[in-house]
Amino acid sequence: LAQCFLSLPVQCEEEMEELHAAHVANFGVWHRRLLAGFSLLFYGFGSKVAAAREFALRECSLGPVVEVNGYVASLRLTRVLHQVV
């Protein structure tokens, strides 16, 4: 599925760049939420992947980062936690 998505032509490149910039502008909010003990959960198809990865590289040097691609129907949280822990 991801490979098919990547092979599609980009039709709204300017809007995607604006959306990415809006996500980057929220990095401070995301960072404060992590410092307050919350986790971050991103859902939806694709638009936040680059921003979330950039955030992890730029802002999350103090602890581990776990990226779970949850588009597989058989994915179970207990299995993910077992693998991480």
Buried (B, 14 or more C-beta within 10 A) or exposed (E): EEEEEEEEEEEEEEEBEEBBEEBBEEBEEBBEEBEEEEEBEBEEEEBBBBBBEBBBEEBBEEEEEEEEEEEEEEEEEEEEEEEEE
